[in-house]
Amino acid sequence: AKLLQDRDAPDRFVSFGPWTDHEAIAAWRQHPGFGERVARIRELVAAFTPHDMVVATEVGPPTPAP
């Protein structure tokens, strides 16, 4: 997983990680650990919104699989 910080808005962060497919994401979100971790994150941030996104395009060499 990676955590990115916006240079122009240092209180804005985006995190992402490699998932094999949508089902793996859905399974993680159903896991009790997800809710516990999100609760800890919500204590530190003004807003937290999970998204399920896909790569639309890449430029340069492909990112190696984990």
Distance bins in CASP14 RR format, pairs under 12 A and 6 or more apart:
PFRMAT RR
TARGET T0000
AUTHOR 0000-0000-0000
RMODE 2
METHOD distances of the structure
MODEL  1
1 13 0 0 0 0 0 1 0 0 0 0 0
1 14 0 0 0 0 0 1 0 0 0 0 0
1 15 1 0 1 0 0 0 0 0 0 0 0
1 16 1 0 0 1 0 0 0 0 0 0 0
1 17 1 0 1 0 0 0 0 0 0 0 0
1 18 0 0 0 0 1 0 0 0 0 0 0
1 19 0 0 0 0 1 0 0 0 0 0 0
1 28 0 0 0 0 0 1 0 0 0 0 0
1 37 0 0 0 0 0 1 0 0 0 0 0
1 66 0 0 0 0 0 1 0 0 0 0 0
2 13 0 0 0 0 0 1 0 0 0 0 0
2 14 0 0 0 0 1 0 0 0 0 0 0
2 15 1 0 0 1 0 0 0 0 0 0 0
2 16 1 0 1 0 0 0 0 0 0 0 0
2 17 1 0 0 1 0 0 0 0 0 0 0
2 18 0 0 0 0 1 0 0 0 0 0 0
2 63 0 0 0 0 0 1 0 0 0 0 0
2 66 0 0 0 0 0 1 0 0 0 0 0
3 12 0 0 0 0 0 1 0 0 0 0 0
3 13 1 0 1 0 0 0 0 0 0 0 0
3 14 1 0 0 1 0 0 0 0 0 0 0
3 15 1 0 1 0 0 0 0 0 0 0 0
3 16 0 0 0 0 1 0 0 0 0 0 0
3 17 0 0 0 0 1 0 0 0 0 0 0
3 41 0 0 0 0 0 1 0 0 0 0 0
3 44 0 0 0 0 0 1 0 0 0 0 0
3 45 0 0 0 0 0 1 0 0 0 0 0
4 10 0 0 0 0 0 1 0 0 0 0 0
4 12 0 0 0 0 1 0 0 0 0 0 0
4 13 1 0 0 1 0 0 0 0 0 0 0
4 14 1 0 1 0 0 0 0 0 0 0 0
4 15 1 0 0 1 0 0 0 0 0 0 0
4 16 1 0 0 1 0 0 0 0 0 0 0
4 17 0 0 0 0 0 1 0 0 0 0 0
5 11 0 0 0 0 1 0 0 0 0 0 0
5 12 1 0 0 1 0 0 0 0 0 0 0
5 13 1 0 1 0 0 0 0 0 0 0 0
5 14 0 0 0 0 1 0 0 0 0 0 0
5 15 0 0 0 0 0 1 0 0 0 0 0
6 12 1 0 1 0 0 0 0 0 0 0 0
6 13 1 0 0 1 0 0 0 0 0 0 0
6 14 1 0 0 1 0 0 0 0 0 0 0
7 13 0 0 0 0 0 1 0 0 0 0 0
9 46 0 0 0 0 0 1 0 0 0 0 0
11 44 0 0 0 0 0 1 0 0 0 0 0
11 45 0 0 0 0 1 0 0 0 0 0 0
11 46 1 0 0 1 0 0 0 0 0 0 0
11 47 0 0 0 0 0 1 0 0 0 0 0
12 45 0 0 0 0 1 0 0 0 0 0 0
12 46 0 0 0 0 1 0 0 0 0 0 0
12 47 0 0 0 0 1 0 0 0 0 0 0
12 48 0 0 0 0 0 1 0 0 0 0 0
12 49 0 0 0 0 0 1 0 0 0 0 0
13 41 0 0 0 0 1 0 0 0 0 0 0
13 44 0 0 0 0 1 0 0 0 0 0 0
13 45 1 0 0 1 0 0 0 0 0 0 0
13 46 0 0 0 0 0 1 0 0 0 0 0
13 47 0 0 0 0 0 1 0 0 0 0 0
13 48 0 0 0 0 1 0 0 0 0 0 0
13 49 0 0 0 0 0 1 0 0 0 0 0
14 45 0 0 0 0 0 1 0 0 0 0 0
14 48 0 0 0 0 0 1 0 0 0 0 0
14 49 0 0 0 0 0 1 0 0 0 0 0
14 50 0 0 0 0 0 1 0 0 0 0 0
14 51 0 0 0 0 1 0 0 0 0 0 0
14 53 0 0 0 0 0 1 0 0 0 0 0
15 37 0 0 0 0 0 1 0 0 0 0 0
15 38 0 0 0 0 0 1 0 0 0 0 0
15 41 0 0 0 0 1 0 0 0 0 0 0
15 45 0 0 0 0 0 1 0 0 0 0 0
15 48 0 0 0 0 1 0 0 0 0 0 0
15 49 0 0 0 0 0 1 0 0 0 0 0
15 50 0 0 0 0 1 0 0 0 0 0 0
15 51 0 0 0 0 0 1 0 0 0 0 0
15 53 0 0 0 0 0 1 0 0 0 0 0
16 25 0 0 0 0 0 1 0 0 0 0 0
16 50 0 0 0 0 0 1 0 0 0 0 0
16 51 0 0 0 0 1 0 0 0 0 0 0
16 52 0 0 0 0 0 1 0 0 0 0 0
16 53 1 0 0 1 0 0 0 0 0 0 0
16 54 0 0 0 0 0 1 0 0 0 0 0
16 55 0 0 0 0 0 1 0 0 0 0 0
16 63 0 0 0 0 0 1 0 0 0 0 0
17 24 0 0 0 0 0 1 0 0 0 0 0
17 25 0 0 0 0 1 0 0 0 0 0 0
17 28 0 0 0 0 0 1 0 0 0 0 0
17 52 0 0 0 0 0 1 0 0 0 0 0
17 53 0 0 0 0 0 1 0 0 0 0 0
17 55 0 0 0 0 0 1 0 0 0 0 0
17 63 0 0 0 0 0 1 0 0 0 0 0
17 65 0 0 0 0 0 1 0 0 0 0 0
17 66 0 0 0 0 1 0 0 0 0 0 0
18 24 0 0 0 0 1 0 0 0 0 0 0
18 25 0 0 0 0 0 1 0 0 0 0 0
18 55 0 0 0 0 0 1 0 0 0 0 0
18 63 0 0 0 0 1 0 0 0 0 0 0
18 64 0 0 0 0 1 0 0 0 0 0 0
18 65 1 0 0 1 0 0 0 0 0 0 0
18 66 1 0 1 0 0 0 0 0 0 0 0
19 25 1 0 1 0 0 0 0 0 0 0 0
19 26 0 0 0 0 1 0 0 0 0 0 0
19 27 0 0 0 0 1 0 0 0 0 0 0
19 28 1 0 0 1 0 0 0 0 0 0 0
19 29 0 0 0 0 0 1 0 0 0 0 0
19 52 0 0 0 0 1 0 0 0 0 0 0
19 53 0 0 0 0 0 1 0 0 0 0 0
19 54 0 0 0 0 1 0 0 0 0 0 0
19 55 0 0 0 0 0 1 0 0 0 0 0
19 65 0 0 0 0 0 1 0 0 0 0 0
19 66 0 0 0 0 1 0 0 0 0 0 0
20 26 0 0 0 0 0 1 0 0 0 0 0
20 27 0 0 0 0 0 1 0 0 0 0 0
20 28 0 0 0 0 0 1 0 0 0 0 0
20 65 0 0 0 0 1 0 0 0 0 0 0
20 66 0 0 0 0 1 0 0 0 0 0 0
21 27 0 0 0 0 1 0 0 0 0 0 0
21 28 0 0 0 0 0 1 0 0 0 0 0
21 52 0 0 0 0 0 1 0 0 0 0 0
21 54 0 0 0 0 0 1 0 0 0 0 0
22 28 0 0 0 0 0 1 0 0 0 0 0
22 29 0 0 0 0 0 1 0 0 0 0 0
22 52 1 0 0 1 0 0 0 0 0 0 0
22 53 0 0 0 0 0 1 0 0 0 0 0
22 54 0 0 0 0 1 0 0 0 0 0 0
23 29 0 0 0 0 0 1 0 0 0 0 0
23 30 0 0 0 0 0 1 0 0 0 0 0
23 52 0 0 0 0 0 1 0 0 0 0 0
24 30 0 0 0 0 0 1 0 0 0 0 0
24 31 0 0 0 0 0 1 0 0 0 0 0
24 52 0 0 0 0 0 1 0 0 0 0 0
24 66 0 0 0 0 0 1 0 0 0 0 0
25 31 0 0 0 0 0 1 0 0 0 0 0
25 34 0 0 0 0 1 0 0 0 0 0 0
25 50 0 0 0 0 1 0 0 0 0 0 0
25 51 0 0 0 0 1 0 0 0 0 0 0
25 52 1 0 1 0 0 0 0 0 0 0 0
25 53 0 0 0 0 1 0 0 0 0 0 0
25 54 0 0 0 0 0 1 0 0 0 0 0
26 34 0 0 0 0 0 1 0 0 0 0 0
26 50 0 0 0 0 0 1 0 0 0 0 0
26 52 0 0 0 0 1 0 0 0 0 0 0
27 33 0 0 0 0 0 1 0 0 0 0 0
27 34 0 0 0 0 1 0 0 0 0 0 0
28 34 1 0 1 0 0 0 0 0 0 0 0
28 35 0 0 0 0 1 0 0 0 0 0 0
28 37 0 0 0 0 1 0 0 0 0 0 0
28 38 0 0 0 0 0 1 0 0 0 0 0
28 50 0 0 0 0 1 0 0 0 0 0 0
28 52 0 0 0 0 0 1 0 0 0 0 0
29 35 0 0 0 0 1 0 0 0 0 0 0
29 37 0 0 0 0 0 1 0 0 0 0 0
29 38 0 0 0 0 1 0 0 0 0 0 0
29 50 1 0 0 1 0 0 0 0 0 0 0
29 51 0 0 0 0 0 1 0 0 0 0 0
29 52 0 0 0 0 1 0 0 0 0 0 0
31 37 0 0 0 0 1 0 0 0 0 0 0
31 38 0 0 0 0 0 1 0 0 0 0 0
32 38 0 0 0 0 0 1 0 0 0 0 0
32 39 0 0 0 0 0 1 0 0 0 0 0
33 39 0 0 0 0 1 0 0 0 0 0 0
33 40 0 0 0 0 0 1 0 0 0 0 0
33 41 0 0 0 0 0 1 0 0 0 0 0
34 40 0 0 0 0 0 1 0 0 0 0 0
34 41 0 0 0 0 0 1 0 0 0 0 0
34 48 0 0 0 0 0 1 0 0 0 0 0
34 50 0 0 0 0 1 0 0 0 0 0 0
35 41 0 0 0 0 1 0 0 0 0 0 0
35 42 0 0 0 0 1 0 0 0 0 0 0
35 48 0 0 0 0 0 1 0 0 0 0 0
35 50 0 0 0 0 0 1 0 0 0 0 0
36 42 0 0 0 0 0 1 0 0 0 0 0
36 43 0 0 0 0 0 1 0 0 0 0 0
37 43 0 0 0 0 0 1 0 0 0 0 0
37 44 0 0 0 0 0 1 0 0 0 0 0
37 48 0 0 0 0 0 1 0 0 0 0 0
37 50 0 0 0 0 0 1 0 0 0 0 0
38 44 0 0 0 0 0 1 0 0 0 0 0
38 45 0 0 0 0 0 1 0 0 0 0 0
38 47 0 0 0 0 0 1 0 0 0 0 0
38 48 1 0 0 1 0 0 0 0 0 0 0
38 49 0 0 0 0 0 1 0 0 0 0 0
38 50 1 0 0 1 0 0 0 0 0 0 0
39 45 0 0 0 0 0 1 0 0 0 0 0
39 48 0 0 0 0 1 0 0 0 0 0 0
40 48 0 0 0 0 0 1 0 0 0 0 0
41 47 0 0 0 0 0 1 0 0 0 0 0
41 48 1 0 1 0 0 0 0 0 0 0 0
41 49 0 0 0 0 0 1 0 0 0 0 0
41 50 0 0 0 0 1 0 0 0 0 0 0
42 48 1 0 1 0 0 0 0 0 0 0 0
42 49 0 0 0 0 0 1 0 0 0 0 0
42 50 0 0 0 0 0 1 0 0 0 0 0
55 62 0 0 0 0 1 0 0 0 0 0 0
55 63 0 0 0 0 1 0 0 0 0 0 0
58 64 0 0 0 0 0 1 0 0 0 0 0
END
